[in-house]
Amino acid sequence: MLPNDERSREYLRAITGFTRFASETVTPDRLMQHAVAQVSRVTDVGHVKVLRYRAEHGDLLVEAGVGWKDGVVGHATLGLEISSPPGRAVQTGGTVVIDDLPHDREYRLSGLLRDHGIVSLVNVPIMIDGRTWGVLEADSEMPRRFDEWDVDFLTAMANALGCALARHAAEQNVSAAQSRVVQAQAHAEIVLREFQHRVKNNLQLIVSFMALKRRETTAEETYDVLGTAMTRVQTIAVAHDLLSKGKDATGIRFDQYLRALCANINPDQGSVSIQVTAADALLPLDRAVPAALVVNELVTNALKYAFGEHGGTIRVGFDLASNGSEARIFVEDDGAGLPQPRKAGFGLKMIEAFAQQLAGRVTYGSAERSGNGTRIEVIFPVVPGPIDIRHS
């Protein structure tokens, strides 16, 4: 046996080395196997093991070890009774040192230790969060008195091992919790997408029903009303379709939405072109749909009233303020212009109603490019606020 000063340095180096090893990303099996190997090396004890307390079985399982016969590690168990050295360490939470186990009347010699000719041993509990997780045990075939240096070293190793195992368990718990959150989010998105898909299908049924009734009616006013209602419902259906197919089930790529919407509004008007300029932005459903309904009304009005037989161009735009607090949509045409909005129908009351839903403000003016047409803007905040409707 080494002199105390040399043993102290050797034990300290072993503890430091194990602590450094435990700070790396290693499995519990490697941690425990490294610990028993270090204990065996520096104490010159041929048999060392880590025992894990299994409350569900009422025993101690050999989880790691050196010096044991094949089939022991991972399979052999020891009892928890008070006459079992590791059992007593678990029950009392204290160190158990035995100089001559075969002749010690207080303890029972287990078959495992008898088969390996163990005479002297020391058991120290491995604690995690104030509870005994298991036992670190050093077993000598030769008679040996494990002194204070040995006990302190094994206690330090057991504490370091307990901390490392606790950290690994915590990391596993965090990883499992994150995995559950990801799975829950994925499931929620699947459910939400399925819901959006069903909403879109139901809206399509409503549109189909309206189209049927529209074909059946002979009243011109009813025919026009149903046609307007169909385009509004279709605008909402496009939003739910994009939501069901998009990467983010909580928002809509509004630039894609505007292009799809305008293609549906004006698929066959060869004399009128619609140009869409839109910033890339993700808007929540409760912002995107009213904004799109505004565009639908404005483009529909322009198609009805702004142009003669020669047609023209409708420009649709969407952008965000530099600080992201407000969004702006505008529709302008190079046609004849609209009458005073307060005196005209043309769905402008609906525009103001949708703007009010957005807590936005509406401005009316002349087209910037042609000077003859109409330009209508709706500016709305990300967070709803009071509406302010203006005319210029």
C-alpha positions in Angstrom: 0.0 0.0 0.0 1.3 3.5 -0.8 2.3 5.9 1.9 -0.5 8.3 2.9 0.9 11.3 1.1 1.2 9.4 -2.2 -2.2 7.8 -1.7 -3.7 11.2 -1.1 -2.2 12.5 -4.4 -3.2 9.4 -6.3 -6.8 9.5 -4.9 -7.0 13.2 -5.7 -5.8 12.7 -9.3 -8.4 9.9 -9.7 -11.2 12.0 -8.4 -10.2 14.9 -10.6 -9.9 12.7 -13.7 -13.3 11.1 -13.1 -14.9 14.5 -12.6 -13.5 15.7 -15.9 -14.7 12.5 -17.6 -18.1 12.9 -16.1 -18.4 16.4 -17.4 -18.4 15.0 -20.9 -21.4 13.6 -22.8 -21.2 9.9 -21.8 -23.8 7.3 -21.0 -24.6 6.1 -17.4 -23.1 2.7 -18.2 -19.8 4.3 -19.3 -19.8 6.6 -16.2 -20.3 3.7 -13.8 -17.8 1.5 -15.6 -15.2 4.2 -15.5 -15.8 4.8 -11.8 -15.3 1.2 -10.8 -12.2 0.9 -13.0 -10.6 4.0 -11.3 -11.5 2.7 -7.8 -10.0 -0.7 -8.6 -6.8 0.9 -10.0 -6.0 3.3 -7.3 -7.0 1.2 -4.3 -5.5 -2.0 -5.7 -8.7 -3.9 -5.0 -9.6 -6.6 -7.5 -13.3 -6.5 -7.3 -15.4 -3.3 -7.4 -19.0 -2.8 -8.4 -21.9 -0.3 -8.6 -25.2 -1.6 -7.2 -28.5 0.2 -8.1 -31.4 0.1 -5.7 -34.5 -1.2 -7.4 -37.5 -0.4 -5.2 -39.9 -2.2 -7.5 -37.9 -5.5 -7.0 -36.7 -4.9 -3.5 -33.1 -5.7 -4.4 -29.8 -4.3 -5.6 -28.7 -4.9 -9.2 -25.0 -5.0 -10.2 -24.9 -2.3 -12.9 -21.2 -2.1 -13.4 -18.1 -3.9 -12.1 -14.5 -5.1 -12.6 -13.1 -8.4 -11.5 -16.4 -10.3 -11.6 -17.2 -13.5 -13.5 -19.2 -13.4 -16.7 -22.9 -13.0 -16.2 -22.6 -11.0 -13.0 -22.7 -7.4 -14.3 -26.2 -6.6 -15.4 -27.8 -9.7 -13.9 -26.7 -10.5 -10.3 -28.6 -9.1 -7.4 -28.0 -8.7 -3.7 -30.6 -8.4 -0.9 -31.7 -5.3 1.0 -31.9 -6.9 4.4 -29.9 -5.4 7.2 -27.5 -8.4 7.3 -26.5 -7.7 3.7 -23.5 -5.2 3.7 -24.9 -3.2 0.7 -28.4 -3.5 2.0 -27.4 -2.0 5.3 -25.6 0.9 3.5 -28.9 1.6 1.6 -31.1 1.3 4.7 -28.9 3.5 6.9 -27.5 5.8 4.3 -24.1 5.3 5.9 -20.7 3.6 5.1 -20.3 -0.1 5.9 -16.7 -1.3 6.4 -16.0 -5.0 7.1 -12.6 -6.4 7.7 -13.4 -10.1 7.8 -16.8 -10.9 6.3 -16.7 -14.7 6.4 -16.3 -14.5 10.2 -18.4 -11.5 11.0 -21.6 -12.8 12.7 -23.5 -9.5 12.0 -23.5 -10.0 8.3 -24.5 -12.7 5.9 -22.0 -13.8 3.2 -23.8 -13.8 -0.1 -23.2 -16.5 -2.7 -21.8 -13.9 -5.1 -19.1 -12.8 -2.6 -18.4 -16.4 -1.5 -17.9 -17.5 -5.1 -15.3 -14.8 -5.5 -13.5 -15.4 -2.2 -14.2 -11.9 -0.8 -12.9 -11.3 2.7 -12.8 -7.5 3.3 -15.0 -4.8 1.8 -16.3 -1.3 2.0 -19.7 0.0 0.9 -20.6 3.7 0.5 -24.0 4.9 -0.6 -24.5 6.8 -3.9 -26.9 9.7 -3.2 -29.0 11.6 -5.7 -31.3 14.4 -4.5 -31.0 13.3 -0.9 -32.1 9.7 -1.7 -29.9 6.6 -1.8 -29.7 5.7 -5.5 -27.3 2.7 -4.9 -24.0 1.6 -3.5 -20.3 1.8 -4.6 -18.6 -1.3 -3.2 -14.9 -2.4 -3.1 -14.3 -6.1 -2.3 -10.9 -7.6 -1.5 -9.9 -11.2 -1.7 -7.1 -10.5 0.7 -7.7 -9.5 4.4 -7.5 -5.7 4.4 -8.4 -2.9 6.7 -10.0 -0.1 4.7 -9.0 3.1 6.6 -10.2 6.6 6.6 -8.3 7.5 3.4 -10.0 4.7 1.5 -13.5 5.6 2.9 -13.0 9.3 2.1 -11.9 8.4 -1.5 -14.8 6.0 -2.1 -17.2 8.5 -0.7 -15.9 11.3 -3.0 -16.1 9.0 -6.0 -19.7 7.9 -5.0 -20.7 11.6 -4.7 -19.1 12.5 -8.0 -20.8 9.5 -9.6 -24.2 10.5 -8.1 -23.9 14.0 -9.4 -23.0 12.8 -12.8 -25.9 10.3 -12.9 -28.3 13.1 -11.6 -27.1 15.4 -14.4 -27.6 12.8 -17.0 -31.1 12.0 -15.7 -32.0 15.7 -15.7 -30.8 16.0 -19.3 -32.8 13.0 -20.3 -35.9 14.4 -18.6 -35.4 17.7 -20.4 -34.9 16.0 -23.7 -37.9 13.8 -23.1 -40.0 16.8 -22.1 -38.8 18.7 -25.2 -39.7 15.7 -27.4 -43.1 15.5 -25.9 -43.6 19.2 -26.5 -42.5 18.8 -30.1 -44.8 15.8 -30.6 -47.7 17.6 -29.0 -47.0 20.6 -31.3 -46.8 18.4 -34.3 -50.0 16.7 -33.4 -51.7 20.0 -32.7 -50.6 21.3 -36.1 -51.9 18.1 -37.8 -55.2 18.5 -36.1 -55.3 22.2 -36.9 -54.4 21.6 -40.6 -57.1 18.9 -40.8 -59.6 21.4 -39.3 -58.6 24.1 -41.8 -59.0 21.6 -44.6 -62.5 20.7 -43.4 -63.4 24.3 -43.1 -62.2 24.9 -46.6 -64.3 22.0 -47.9 -67.4 23.2 -46.0 -66.9 26.7 -47.5 -66.6 25.1 -50.9 -69.9 23.4 -50.3 -71.5 26.7 -49.4 -70.1 28.2 -52.6 -71.4 25.3 -54.7 -74.8 25.7 -53.1 -74.8 29.5 -53.8 -73.8 28.8 -57.4 -76.7 26.4 -57.8 -79.2 28.9 -56.4 -77.7 31.6 -58.5 -78.3 29.6 -61.7 -81.9 29.0 -60.6 -82.8 32.6 -59.8 -84.4 34.9 -62.3 -84.1 38.0 -60.3 -81.2 40.1 -61.4 -80.6 41.6 -57.9 -80.6 38.2 -56.3 -78.2 37.0 -59.0 -75.7 39.8 -58.2 -76.0 39.4 -54.4 -75.3 35.7 -54.6 -72.3 36.3 -56.9 -70.9 38.9 -54.5 -71.4 36.5 -51.5 -69.7 33.7 -53.4 -66.5 35.7 -54.0 -66.4 36.6 -50.3 -66.9 33.0 -49.1 -64.3 31.9 -51.7 -61.8 34.5 -50.3 -62.2 32.9 -46.8 -61.9 29.4 -48.3 -58.5 30.3 -50.0 -57.2 31.4 -46.6 -58.1 28.1 -45.0 -56.6 26.2 -48.0 -53.3 28.0 -47.6 -53.3 27.4 -43.9 -53.9 23.6 -44.4 -50.9 23.4 -46.8 -48.5 25.9 -45.2 -45.6 25.2 -42.9 -47.0 27.4 -40.2 -50.5 26.4 -39.2 -51.1 29.6 -37.2 -50.5 32.1 -40.0 -50.8 32.8 -43.7 -48.1 34.0 -46.2 -50.1 37.1 -47.1 -48.2 37.7 -50.4 -49.2 34.2 -51.6 -52.7 34.8 -50.3 -53.1 38.0 -52.3 -51.9 36.4 -55.5 -54.2 33.4 -55.1 -57.1 35.7 -54.3 -56.6 38.0 -57.3 -56.3 35.0 -59.6 -59.7 33.8 -58.3 -61.3 37.2 -58.6 -60.3 37.9 -62.2 -59.6 34.6 -64.0 -61.2 35.5 -67.4 -61.0 39.3 -67.8 -58.6 39.6 -70.7 -58.9 43.3 -71.0 -58.0 44.0 -67.4 -54.8 42.9 -65.7 -54.1 42.7 -62.0 -50.6 43.3 -60.7 -49.8 42.3 -57.2 -46.8 43.6 -55.3 -46.6 42.2 -51.8 -44.0 42.0 -49.1 -43.2 38.6 -47.6 -45.1 38.4 -44.4 -46.9 35.9 -42.2 -50.2 37.2 -40.9 -52.5 35.5 -38.4 -55.8 34.3 -39.8 -57.8 37.1 -37.9 -55.7 39.7 -39.7 -55.3 38.1 -43.1 -59.0 37.3 -43.8 -60.4 40.8 -43.2 -57.5 42.3 -45.1 -58.2 40.0 -48.0 -61.9 40.7 -48.0 -61.0 44.4 -48.3 -58.9 43.6 -51.4 -61.7 41.4 -52.8 -64.2 44.3 -52.5 -61.9 46.9 -53.9 -60.8 44.8 -56.9 -64.3 43.7 -57.6 -65.5 47.3 -57.5 -62.7 48.3 -59.9 -63.6 45.5 -62.3 -67.3 46.6 -62.3 -67.0 50.4 -62.5 -63.5 51.7 -63.3 -63.0 50.5 -66.9 -64.7 50.8 -70.2 -64.3 48.5 -73.1 -60.5 49.2 -73.4 -59.8 47.8 -70.0 -56.8 48.8 -67.9 -54.7 47.8 -64.9 -55.4 47.2 -61.3 -52.5 47.4 -58.9 -52.7 45.6 -55.6 -50.0 46.2 -52.9 -49.2 45.1 -49.4 -46.3 46.2 -47.2 -45.3 46.6 -43.6 -44.0 49.6 -41.6 -40.3 49.5 -40.8 -41.0 48.8 -37.1 -43.5 46.1 -38.0 -46.3 47.8 -36.0 -48.6 48.5 -39.0 -49.5 46.9 -42.3 -50.8 48.6 -45.4 -52.8 47.3 -48.3 -53.8 49.4 -51.3 -55.7 48.9 -54.5 -55.5 51.4 -57.4 -56.6 51.5 -61.0 -56.0 53.6 -64.0 -59.7 53.8 -64.9 -62.2 56.5 -64.7 -62.2 56.8 -60.9 -65.0 56.2 -58.4 -67.8 58.6 -57.3 -67.7 60.0 -53.8 -67.5 56.9 -51.6 -70.1 58.0 -49.1 -72.7 58.5 -51.8 -72.0 55.3 -53.8 -72.7 51.7 -53.1 -70.0 49.7 -54.8 -69.4 47.7 -51.6 -67.5 50.6 -50.0 -69.5 50.2 -46.8 -68.3 46.6 -46.7 -64.8 47.9 -47.1 -65.2 50.2 -44.1 -66.8 47.3 -42.1 -63.8 45.0 -42.8 -61.4 47.8 -42.0 -63.2 48.3 -38.7 -62.7 44.6 -37.9 -59.0 45.2 -38.5 -59.1 48.4 -36.3 -57.7 50.2 -39.3 -58.1 53.4 -41.2 -59.2 53.9 -44.8 -58.1 56.6 -47.1 -59.5 57.4 -50.6 -57.6 59.3 -53.3 -56.4 59.4 -56.9 -54.1 56.8 -58.4 -50.5 57.8 -58.0 -49.4 56.7 -61.4 -52.2 57.6 -63.8 -53.7 60.5 -61.8 -57.1 59.6 -63.2 -58.0 56.4 -61.4 -58.7 55.6 -57.8 -56.4 54.6 -55.0 -57.8 53.2 -51.7 -55.6 52.3 -48.8 -56.2 50.5 -45.6 -53.6 50.8 -42.8 -54.1 48.5 -39.8 -52.1 47.7 -36.7 -50.8 44.4 -35.7 -52.5 44.8 -32.3 -56.1 46.0 -32.8 -57.0 49.5 -31.8 -59.8 52.0 -32.5 -60.8 52.6 -36.1 -60.1 55.9 -37.8 -61.8 56.2 -41.3 -60.7 59.2 -43.4 -61.4 60.4 -46.9 -59.2 62.6 -49.0 
